[in-house]
Amino acid sequence: MIHNELDVLTELVPLGNSLKVIELGCGSARLLTELLQRCPACEALALEVDAVQHAKNLARLPEMLAPRLRFVQESATAIPAADGGFDLALMLKSLHHIPQGAMQTALAETWRVLRPGGWLYVSEPVYEGALNDIVKLYNDEGPVRAAAQAALDRALSTGQWQQTAERRFDMPAHFPSWESFEQRMLYPSFADHQITDDLRQRVKAAFDPHCSADGAHFTRPMHVRLLQKQAA
C-alpha cells in the first residue's frame, strides 16, 4: 500500500539539480506542492482548466512557494510555455479527463515543452475495485481510462518517447462520511454528473455498506507509466 505517491515518483525520477516541473491538470496540486517543499531548488508551472479550482489554488498558494510555483488556467492542449523548458511533466489522474480526441494533442504539447531526455510521469486509476463500482453508477470512466492508455501507446509508437518504468500499486481512499463523499465525488466543480434524486439514492445505497464509525475506507488501484522524451 502506497500512502504518498510522491514516494513512487522519487523512486523513479531523480529529483534535484534545480528541476523545472510542469503539472497538467493539477487539481489542488497537493503532490506538486510537497515536491517543491522537498526540493528547494525546483520550480514549477501548474495548469488547471477548472476556473473554480484555479481560483482556490491562487488563494491557497503558500507565500514561501510563490516565487517557485505559478498557477495558470489553461489546458494541456495549449501549454503556454516555450519548447524544451521543462525536465519533468506530471499527469496525475488527469489524462483520462482530457477529451479523447485531444489526448494526442496534449501528449504532443507535453513532448514539445520537455527537454530531450525529460520525463513524463502519468498516473491513472485502474478501472476496478469497490470504489470504482460505486463511481461508475453515475460516472462510468471505463472508456476514457482505456482511451488514456491507448493514447500513451500511440505516443510511444511514434518513436518520440521511450517508456522507462511502469508501476502498479494500491492507495488508500477515505471518506469520513456520506456527505463528504457526496460533495467531493458527485458534485465536483469540473464536471456535471447530472445527479437526480433517484441516482443519488442508488449511489448512497452502494456507499453505505462500506461505512463504519470512522467513515468509509477503500483501496484504489493505480497504474503509473514513466515516459522519457527522445531527441527529434
Secondary structure, 3 states (H helix, E strand, C coil): CCCCHHHHHHHHCCCCCCCEEEEECCCCCHHHHHHHHHCCCCEEEEECCCHHHHHHHHHHCCCCCCCCEEEECCCCCCCCCCCCCEEEEEEECCHHHCCHHHHHHHHHHHHHHEEEEEEEEEEEECCCCHHHHHHCCCCCCHHHHHHHHHHHHHHHHCCCEEEEEEEEEEEEEEECCHHHHHHHHHCCCCCCCCCCHHHHHHHHHHHHHHEECCEEEEEEEEEEEEEEECCC
